[in-house]
C-alpha cells in the first residue's frame, strides 16, 4: 500500500526501486523524479508541475466540454463558508467537520465567526440557490464549478491520492422532480468514464455505494472505483443523488406548475486530480512515468545523435522533422549539446514522453527516423514523408494499448467468490476486488470490514437475481457487491 | 465613487437609477439584476454567475494561449503559506500582512504555525524554486498559475473591483540576467492590453509605478490603469521586476556559465477579475449591462413575436434562423410562452446580450429578420440568406465601436495641466486623469495626494525631455506623470 512520503529532494536521477518490489517508494520516486509533481511546503500538499497540470487541464477541458454541451453552466463561489452554514445539514457537517481548515483571523482581527475553507461547496452554494430559485421556470439549474478544496487529512497523506488540497469539479444541479434528478446520473458517470478511458487510459468499476459509504448528506451515491497495481482500490469520480436533504436544510424550494411550493431535488458530482495518481500508479514502470499520449505534456521528443562529420546533416534533418511534427503534436527537439543521447533517453523515459524519435547519421542519410514507444519499447522505422501520419497512428495505438492494459489489470484482479473462506484467502494472497454475494445488511458489511479490512466499494447497477448466499451470514443474497481494501 | 454594497436581493427587475446620477447604486444594480454576479454569503465576496464566469474564462483562454505560445508553463501551488515563509521578504510581508486571512485550526487541532491563504504566491513558489533551480540550464523558468486569492479588504469592498476573494493569473518567472528579465515586460503588458482591447473593449494607460505605489517587494512596477466613468481610476493588470529581492530572500540562485553562483532575476505579473468590473462600469447603460460580443455568454437572442394566425410560420422561421446561427454564435431562442416580447426585450437588454433578433409575421413572410444592437439600439433588416454573415459583421462592428467608445472616454478625461491650480480645479470639477509635470520627488507626490486625494497612477514609459516645472514644488520637472483619484 502507498504511504511514506519522501520529503527529501533526492539527487539521484533514476528510479532506484522496482515497482513490483516496493510500490510505495516507487510511486513516490516516479512522481517527483519525473518532475510530474513535487511535495508542497505545507505537509500533505503537492505542487502540480507543468506535466501534471497539463494532464489535469486536458481532463478539465474534455469533461467541461461534455458538460457544457449538455447544458451545464459554470459558476464560481467563494471558498469561505461560515461555520453556521456548514452546520446546517447535520450529516454533511458530521462527515466533513473533522477535516476542515478554519480561518479564524484576518489581518490583526479575530473573526466573529470561524470560516471553513470549502471541503466541498454544497452549503455555500445552496444558500444562494435558495435566493435564486423561485419557480419551475428556473429549473433545472445545472451549475458546476472547477476549483480547489481543502480536506485536512490527518492520517497518511499520499500525493495526488490523498492530499490536503486538490483540484476538482463540483457539479451541483437542481431539478423539479426526483425522476429528472435521477436521470442525470448515467450522463455524468458516462462522461467521467469516457474521460478516464480516452485520456487517462483507465477503466473503473461502476456501482452504487452502500449506506455506510455514502457521501455525507446524500440519499444515494455512485462511484467509479479504480484498482491500483498493489491490489488496493481507490474511489474515483462520483455522483450523488441528494434527494431533498439539502433543499430542506437550505430552503431550496420552488413554485410548481400547480402553484404549490415544493422542495427541489438535487445532485452533486465530481472528478478530481486523484485520477492522475491512479494513472501514474497503473501505467508507470521501473524506468519512470508512462503518459498516455492524449494527456502527455510532451508527446514526441526528437533526440539527434551527433557524431563528428554528420552533425550538420543530422541537425538539419532533425529540425525538418521537428518543424513538421510540431504543427500537429506537442513536440520537443532536444538539441542540448551538454548531454549525451543516452542521458536524454533516460530523462525522457523517466518523464514518460510517449514517443522518442532518434535521428543519427543513418537516419539523416536515409531520410527516415527511428521511433520508440515509451510503453513497450518497440522501435520502428518511419519514412520522413510519412512521419506525421505514422507518429499519429503510433500514439493512437499506444493510447489504445494502455487502456487495454488497464482493463486487463482490472479483469485479472476481480475475483468472484462464493464463500467467506475463499474471500479471506484471496484477500490475503493477492488482494484485488472480490465480487461476492451479500445479503444487503449493514451488519454483515461492517463485520467483514472489521475482520478483513475490505469494504464494499460499490454494488454494480445491473444485478441479476441470485440463488447465492451472503458470504458472511449465509442468508439469501440480495446483491453481488464489489469488496476491496481501499485507499 | 463606487461604494455601498446593496446586499438585498431586490425584486424589482429593471435598473431604478441612472448611471449619470448615481453611479455607485447603478453599478451595484446592474451587476446583480443582470445576474452577472451576486453578492456572496461572506461579506466582501461575490459569486460569479455563468455570464461573468464565462467572460473571465474567455480572458483566461486568450491570455493563457498567448503566454503558452511564448513559452510560459502552467503550474499549481497550494494556497496555504506558512507564516514563517510569508515573513521572509520583509517589504512583501509588510505590504500584505494587514489583509491576510489566517488558518489557525484544522479539524479539532490548533495548528503549530499559522497558515496564510495566499494573497499572492511569491513566497510559497520561490521556496520551491530554490530547490528546483540549479544552473543556467534551468533558466529561464517561466511559470504561471491561474487561481483564487484572498485579500481581506477592511474598507469599502466593491464587487469585482475590490473583493476579498478574486481570480487571477500570477506569472512568476526567473531569468539568468537582469536584461532578459526586463525584456519580458513589453510582451506581458502587450498581451494584457490586447486582452483588454479585443475582449473587454477597454483601453488603459500604461506606465511605471512610483516608488510609493510599487508592488511590495518589487524593484519596478508597471501598470495598465483604467478609468471609470465617474472619473476615478482603477489599477488594471500589472507587471513587476522583482530584481533579486526575492531571490536573495529565498535563496534562488544558479550556477552560471562561468561556474559561479548568482542570484536569479525575477518578474511577477497578473490580470484579475477586476477587469470585468471595469468593463461593466465603462460599457453598461441605464438599461443594464452591455457585453462586448467577444465576451458575451449569449451573443444573439432570438425573440419570436407570436400573434394569432402566424404562430406556426413565425416559430418555424425562428427555429430555422436559430439552427443556422447556433452553429457559429452563442445563440438563444427565447420561445418561452409565458412572457411577452416586451418583457423579453427588457430582460435581454438588462443582461447585455449584444444582438437581439426579432421575428414576427412580417419577417417570417418576407424571409428576413430585424436585428437590434444592444449598444446603440440601431435596428437593421437582414435577409435570411445572409443572416450568418451579417450578424457576424454586426458583432465585429459592435466590438470595434465599444472599444472606440472606451478610447474616447479615456481621451476625453485625460487633462494636461501645467499648474497646481488648474490641477485642483479640474479634479474638483470633473476628476479624470491629470497629466502633469512632476519633479520625481516622493515628497511632492505625497503632498499632492494628501491635499487633493489624487495619486500618481503611473509615469508613461516614453518621456520627452521637458521644459516644464513640477506642479507642486516648481523645480524642474523630470517626468510627466498620470495623476488621479483611484479605487
Boltz contact constraints between the chains, C-beta under 6 A:
constraints:
  - contact:
      token1: [A, 9]
      token2: [B, 131]
      max_distance: 6.0
  - contact:
      token1: [A, 40]
      token2: [B, 78]
      max_distance: 6.0
  - contact:
      token1: [A, 41]
      token2: [B, 124]
      max_distance: 6.0
  - contact:
      token1: [A, 41]
      token2: [B, 127]
      max_distance: 6.0
  - contact:
      token1: [A, 42]
      token2: [B, 78]
      max_distance: 6.0
  - contact:
      token1: [A, 42]
      token2: [B, 80]
      max_distance: 6.0
  - contact:
      token1: [A, 45]
      token2: [B, 78]
      max_distance: 6.0
  - contact:
      token1: [A, 47]
      token2: [B, 77]
      max_distance: 6.0
  - contact:
      token1: [A, 47]
      token2: [B, 128]
      max_distance: 6.0
  - contact:
      token1: [A, 48]
      token2: [B, 75]
      max_distance: 6.0
  - contact:
      token1: [A, 48]
      token2: [B, 76]
      max_distance: 6.0
  - contact:
      token1: [A, 49]
      token2: [B, 75]
      max_distance: 6.0
  - contact:
      token1: [A, 50]
      token2: [B, 73]
      max_distance: 6.0
  - contact:
      token1: [A, 50]
      token2: [B, 75]
      max_distance: 6.0
  - contact:
      token1: [A, 53]
      token2: [B, 74]
      max_distance: 6.0
  - contact:
      token1: [A, 53]
      token2: [B, 75]
      max_distance: 6.0
  - contact:
      token1: [A, 53]
      token2: [B, 76]
      max_distance: 6.0
  - contact:
      token1: [A, 73]
      token2: [B, 50]
      max_distance: 6.0
  - contact:
      token1: [A, 74]
      token2: [B, 53]
      max_distance: 6.0
  - contact:
      token1: [A, 75]
      token2: [B, 48]
      max_distance: 6.0
  - contact:
      token1: [A, 75]
      token2: [B, 49]
      max_distance: 6.0
  - contact:
      token1: [A, 75]
      token2: [B, 53]
      max_distance: 6.0
  - contact:
      token1: [A, 76]
      token2: [B, 48]
      max_distance: 6.0
  - contact:
      token1: [A, 76]
      token2: [B, 53]
      max_distance: 6.0
  - contact:
      token1: [A, 77]
      token2: [B, 47]
      max_distance: 6.0
  - contact:
      token1: [A, 78]
      token2: [B, 40]
      max_distance: 6.0
  - contact:
      token1: [A, 78]
      token2: [B, 42]
      max_distance: 6.0
  - contact:
      token1: [A, 78]
      token2: [B, 45]
      max_distance: 6.0
  - contact:
      token1: [A, 78]
      token2: [B, 165]
      max_distance: 6.0
  - contact:
      token1: [A, 80]
      token2: [B, 42]
      max_distance: 6.0
  - contact:
      token1: [A, 98]
      token2: [B, 107]
      max_distance: 6.0
  - contact:
      token1: [A, 99]
      token2: [B, 107]
      max_distance: 6.0
  - contact:
      token1: [A, 101]
      token2: [B, 103]
      max_distance: 6.0
  - contact:
      token1: [A, 101]
      token2: [B, 106]
      max_distance: 6.0
  - contact:
      token1: [A, 102]
      token2: [B, 105]
      max_distance: 6.0
  - contact:
      token1: [A, 103]
      token2: [B, 101]
      max_distance: 6.0
  - contact:
      token1: [A, 103]
      token2: [B, 103]
      max_distance: 6.0
  - contact:
      token1: [A, 104]
      token2: [B, 104]
      max_distance: 6.0
  - contact:
      token1: [A, 105]
      token2: [B, 102]
      max_distance: 6.0
  - contact:
      token1: [A, 106]
      token2: [B, 101]
      max_distance: 6.0
  - contact:
      token1: [A, 106]
      token2: [B, 152]
      max_distance: 6.0
  - contact:
      token1: [A, 107]
      token2: [B, 98]
      max_distance: 6.0
  - contact:
      token1: [A, 107]
      token2: [B, 99]
      max_distance: 6.0
  - contact:
      token1: [A, 107]
      token2: [B, 152]
      max_distance: 6.0
  - contact:
      token1: [A, 124]
      token2: [B, 41]
      max_distance: 6.0
  - contact:
      token1: [A, 127]
      token2: [B, 41]
      max_distance: 6.0
  - contact:
      token1: [A, 128]
      token2: [B, 47]
      max_distance: 6.0
  - contact:
      token1: [A, 131]
      token2: [B, 9]
      max_distance: 6.0
  - contact:
      token1: [A, 152]
      token2: [B, 106]
      max_distance: 6.0
  - contact:
      token1: [A, 152]
      token2: [B, 107]
      max_distance: 6.0
  - contact:
      token1: [A, 165]
      token2: [B, 78]
      max_distance: 6.0
